[in-house]
Amino acid sequence: MEKSNLVYTLKRFTAKDWRAVKKFVKSPYFNSRKDVILLFEFLEKKYKRIEYKKLDKVAIFKAIYKDEKFDEKKLRHLMSYLSVLIKKYFSVEHFQSQTIIQQKFLCENLEQRGLKKILQKELKNALEFVEKQKQKDADHYLFMYEISSMVSNFSIEGTRKKKKDFQSLEKNISLAFVINFLKLGCEMQSHQTLTKENYDLKLFPRILNLLKEGQFLDTPIVELYFNCYMANDYLEHENIPYSEKHFFNFKKSLEKNWSTITSVEVWEICMIAINYCIKRLNSGNKSFIREAFELYRFGLENKFIFREDILSTYSYKNISRLGIALNENIWVEVFLKENKKFLPPRERKNTWRYNLAYFYFQQNNYSAAMRLLLQVEFSDTLNNLDARRILLKCYFELKEYDALDSLFNSFSRYIYRQKEIGYHKENYLNLIRIVKKIIYLPASEKKNIHHIKEEVNQMNNLVEREWLLSKINELINQV
């Protein structure tokens, strides 16, 4: 039961989802099966009591079919039917939020039904609605093209000489095309950073040449994507002055034009710029810590970092880490507290404890950090590794060597159980090995600490190199 797609989906439901899906399942238009309703209501009660780990197939079947003999195949079909129904709800819910798409489909359906009188009015409404939109993305320009084309075709029906606004149609379809190509180009840059793959591109270089000539750049979203792409392109070719020129052009345009773009799109663009900052940071330019931090803070202040009032755990962690690196400690402490409520419900407590523990550790409040970390248990492997790493450092700083010895064993077992962590395995095992060498080094052999320092410097795969070297240097100064 635990591994079924149905249970997997239900475990991620919000309170709002439970209420909405219940109405959907009970709607005769979408579902006429009473057993499906009974299954949903049974699972809803279990989830509200946090009893989903105790789900039993026979008990579920009996609750729905009473005195019938248990039939696993019948139950599987029922669960599958409910899963399909929930997916249909997801589609309908998303469709209801897409006003332009609804209007477009309505017009297409009216045209198919031959309801020309109503179609004329709805086409006018659709065009007015799209034209009034203040926030524009690729979809906006594509819908402008499609709706305008439908209006034009309807207007000239029956006459060949009626003027058609091809210029406006060409502009909208071109903008939709160019924006999507730029998005693709930025995604490709990110992918190539990891894989070093080369692609045989036919149209993109030609589009890029038009943009370099200044074409389409009077459209804010095009200008933003173009500057992001060029900043990364020049960085790849080690032309830092031009790379930075495009990055700072992007920042100016963002401050001026962010409100003219949909919140989803503007945050995707900001993430491209943040990843650019991280590349610069990784290459040694510390000034880009501030740039990345300010982009995150800009997203917070203007609310486009949120998705349906949810702040991702990734952003929550990155914002706090960047703020700590900049010694914005008062701001970070307030941020962690005030934005806890926006974290995904199922990950909220763990994420808050983990990030607050890191904050306390950086303040040298090792005891407070340790107490929080002992309550953290992530489902995500990399976060679990990171939490245990910080706990290891806390024990070391507090000289809790018995607890540290126990952690060595449990941490090593955890690492070996993870089958798909790649180079992280060696990184963390080396950390454990070096810390063991440091704490088990006999007092009479303290002078040999230089050998451990040399080993740390020569290791390729090792987390916490700087911290380890600082601890080794402290020991060297004591000799």
N, C-alpha and C positions, 0 to 999 in steps of 0.2 A: 504493500500500500504506500509506504513512504516514498518509493521510487517512481510512482505513477505520475504522469504529466498533470493529472487533475490535482493531486496533493501538492505537487511542486508549484502550481499556479495559485492555489488557495493560500498557501503559506505566505505568499507575497501580497495578499489582499490588504487594502486599508479598510478602515471602518466604513468609509464612503463606498468602496467597492462592494462590500457585503450588502449594504442597503440597496444600492442601485441594481446589482445582479439579481437580488431576490425579487424585485419588481419585474425585472426582465424575464426571469424564469417563470413567473406566475402569469405573464401576459399571454392570453390565448392566441394572439397574433403570431407570437414566436414559438410557443410551446403548448401543446395540448396534452402532454403526458403527465399524469398525476404522480407516477413513480419517480420521475425526474425531480419534481418539486419536493417529494419526500426525502430523496437522497440529499438534495441541497440543504434542506432544513436540518437534517440529521448532522451533516458535516458542519453546518454553521454553529450548532450547539456545542459540538466537540471543540471547535476552534475558539469559541468564546471562553471555554473552560480550560483552554490550553491542554486539551487531551488528545491532540492529533497523533502523538507518538504511540497512543494505545489503540489506534484504529485496528479493528479486526474485521476481516471480510465476512465471516459468518454472522457477526453481530449486526453489521450494516445490512446484510441481506434480510435478516430476520426482522429488523426494524421497518423495512419497506414492504416485504412480501408476507409478513406474519407467519402463517402456518405452512408455507410452501417449503419443500425440501431445498437445501442449499444447492445453487447452481452457479458455479464460478463463471462460466461462460456468459450467462445472463447478466451477472453483476458487471463483468467487464464491458459488455455492450452498453449497459446503463451508464457507467462511468464515462465511457467514450462519448456517448450522446451528450452528457452534461458538459464535457470538455469542449465539444464542438459548439454548443450553445453559448458557453462563456466566451469563446473566440468570436462568435457572431456579435455578442454584446460589445466586445472591444472594438470591432469594426464600426458598429452603429454609433457608439459613443464618440469615436474619433470623427466619423462623418458629420455628426451633429455640430462639432466644433468648427467645421470647415464651411463657412457661409458661402464663400465664392464657389466652391465645388458643388455645393447643393444647388445653387442658382444655375450653374452651368448644366448640370444633369437635368434640372427641371426644364430648362429651355430645349435641350436635346429631345427630351421625352415629349414635350408639347409639339415639337416639330414632327416627330414620328407619328403622333396621333392626329396631325393635321389641324390642331387647334390654333389657327393663325392669329385670331383676334387676341387671345390670351398671350400667345407667344410674343406679339409685338410689344405688349405692355411689359412683360417680364424681361425681355431683352433690354428695354430701356432702363428698367430698374437695375439689372445686372451691370450695365455699363456705367450708370451713375454711381453705383456702390464701389466698383473697382476704381473709378477715377478719383473718388473721394478718399481712398486709402492713403494715410500718411506714411505708413510703414511698408516699404517695398523690398521684395526679394525676387529671386528668379521666377518663382511661381506667379508673382503679381504680374510681371511682364508677359509671361506665357498666357495667363488668363486674359489679360488685356488684348493680346493678339487673337485668342480664340473667340472671345465675346465680340470683339470688334468685327471679326470676320463673319460671324453669324449675323450681326446687325447689317453689315454691308450686303451679304447674300440675300437677306430678307428684303432689304430696301430695293435692290435692283431686280428682284424677281419679276420676270415678264418684260423686262426691257434691257437691251444690250448697251444703250448709250448712257445710262445713268453712271455718274462719276463714282469711282471707287477709290478710297484713300489708301493706295498702296504704300505711300511714303510712311504713314503712321503704322501700318501693319508690319512693314519691313523693320522699322525702328524697334518695335516691341519684341518681335521674334528674334532679332539680332541680340538685344540686351539679354533676353532669357538664355540664349545660346552662349554668349560671352561669359556671363556670370557662372554658368554651370561648368564651362571649360576652365575658368580660373579656379573654381573650387576643386575640380579634378586635378589641376596642376599643383595646388597646394598639398592635396592629399598624396600625390605622387612624390613630391619632395620629401614629405615625412616618411613615406615608405622606403624611398631610396636611401635615406639616412641609415635605416636598419639593414637593408638587404643588398645595397649597392647594385641593384638591377638597372639595366638600361632599357628604354622603350623606344620603339620605332613610331614616332609621332608624325602625323601627316598635317593636321590642321592647326594644332596648338602653336607651333612656331610662327605661323602666318598671323594668327590672332594676336600673338604677343607683339609682333611688329606693328600692327595697327594701334595697339595700346601705347607702345613706345612713341608713336607719332602723335599721340594725344587723343586718338579716337575713343569715344565712349567714356572718357574719364570725368565728364561733367556729371555722371551718375554716381552718387556717393558709394553705393555698395561695390561698384566696379573699381573705383579709386582705392577703396580699402583693401580689397582682395589683391589688386595689382601691386600695391606697395608691400603687402605681406610677402607676395611671391618674389618680388624683386629683391627685397631685403635678404631673403633666404638664398636666392640665386647668387647674388654677389658675395654672400658669406661663403657659399660653397666654392666659389672661385677666388676666395681670400682677398677680395676687394672690399676691405673694411670701411673706408670712407663712404663709398656709394651704398654699401649695405646699411650703414647707420643713417645715411640721408633718407633712404626709403622708410626705415623704421620710424624715424621721427616725423616724417611726412604722414605716415599712418596714424601716429598719435594725435597730430593736429586735426586730421580729418575725422578721427573717432570722436574727439571732444565736440566737434562741430556738428556731426551728422548722425551720431548713434541713434537718436530718436526717430530717424527716418527709415530705420531698418527693423525688421521683426526681431524680438528679443532672442529667439532661438538662433537666428542667423548672426546677430551681432556678437553673441557669446562664442559661437563657433569661430568667428574671425579673431576674437580676442584670444582664444586658446592657441591659434596659430602663432600669434604675436608672443604669447607667454612661452610657448615652446622655443621660439627664436631666442628669447631672453635666457632660457635655461641652457641652450647651446652656447651662448656667449659666456654664461656663468661657468659652465664646464670647461671652457677653454681658458679660464683664468680672469675674465673681466668681472670683478666683483660689483661694479656699478650697476650691473643688470639685475642684481638682487632687488634693488629699489624699483627698477622698471617693472619687473614681474609683480612685485608686491602692489604697486600702484595700479596696475591693470586689474588685479584681483579686487582691490579696494573700490575701484571705479565700478566694477560689476556688482559689488555688494550695494554700494550707495544708490545705484540706479536700478537695482532689483533684477537685472537681466541674467544674473548668475543662477537664479532660482528656476526650477522646473516644477510648476504646480505647487509652489511654496515648499519645495524640497531642495536642500543644499546637499550636493554630493559629498560623500565622505572623502573623496579625492581632493576636492576644493577646500574642504574644512581643514584637512591636514596640511595642504600646501600653503594656505594662507597663514596658518599659525607658525609653520616652520620658517617661512620667509620673514614674518614679523619678528620672530625670536632672533633670527640672524642679523636683523637690523636694530636689535635692542629696543624694539617697540613693545616692551614688556607690559606696560599698563594697558595699551590698546589690545594686545593679544589676549590678556586675561579677561577683559570685558567681552571681546569677540567670542571666545570659547564659551562663556556663560550665556550670552544673549542669543547665540545662534545654535545652541544645542537643540532647541525645540524644532529647528528646521531640518534636522538630520533624518534619514529614513528610519521609521519607527523601530524596525527589528534590529537595526545596527546602532541605535542612538546611544545607549548606555555604554557599550563597549568602545565606540568611537570617541565619545566624550572623555571617558576615563583614560584611554590610551594617549590622546593628545594632551590632556591636562597633566598626565604623568610625565610626558616629554617636557612640558613647560616647567614643571617642578624640578625635574632633573637638571635642566639648564640653569635654574636658580640655585643649584646645589642643595635643594631640599630633597635629599635622597630618600628619607624615610616616608615622606608623603607620596613620592613617586612610586616607591616600592609597594605601599598599601594599595594604591590604585591598580598597579600592574598585576597584582595577585588576583584581582577580580576580573581580569580581561581574558576572554577566550573568543578569538575570531574564527569564522569559518574560512576566511581568506588566508592562504598559507603565508604569503609574503608579509602581511600585517602581523601574523602570529610570530614569524621569525623576528620581525623588528621589535615587537613587544618583549620577547624573551631576551633579545640583545640588550635592550635598555635595562631590563631587570638584572641581567648579569653585571652590568656596569654599576648598578645601585649596590648590589651585594659587595662588589669589590671596593667601592668607595667607603662603605660602612664597615668593611672588614668582617663581614658576615661569612666567614670561610666555610662553616658547616653547611649553611644554606647554599652557598656557591657550589660546593662539592656535589650536593644533591642535584642542583640545576645542571651541572655539567652532564650528568647521566641522563636526565630526562630530556634535555635539549638535544643531545646527540641522538637519542632514540627517535625523537620527533623528526630530526633532519633525515635520518636514514629511512624513515617511513614514507617520506615524500618522494614520489617517483619522477615528478616533472618540474624540478626547480633549477635544473641546469647548473650554471656556474655558481649560483647561490649556495649550493651544497658545499663546495670547496671553500668559499668565502667564510661561511659560518663555522665550519669545522676547524679552519685555521685560526679563527678568533678564539675558539675554545682551547685549542692546543697551546696558543701563545699565553693566554691568561693562566692556564695550568702551570706552564713553565715558570711564570713570574711568581706565583704564590707558593709553589712547591720548591723554589730555589733555596737551598739551605743557607743560613746566615754566613757560614764559613766560605761560601762560594759566591758571595755578592759581586765580587769583581768580575765574574763571568757573565754578568748582566749585559756587558758590551756585545757578547756573542748573540744574545737574543735580539738586541737592537739591530745588529747587522742582518739577522735572519728576517726581521720584520721589514727592513728596507728592501730586501731582495725578493720578497714574496710578491707574486703577480696577483693572486686572488686572495684578498683579505679585506674584510670590513673593519672599520674603526682604526685604521692605520694611525691617524693623527692622535687619537686618544691613547692608543697603546704606547706610542712614542713619548707622549707627555708623561705617562706613568713610569716608563722606563727611565726617562731623564730625571724624574724625581728621585728614583732609587739610586741612580748614578751620583747625584749630588749628595746623597746621604753616606756614600762609601768614603 
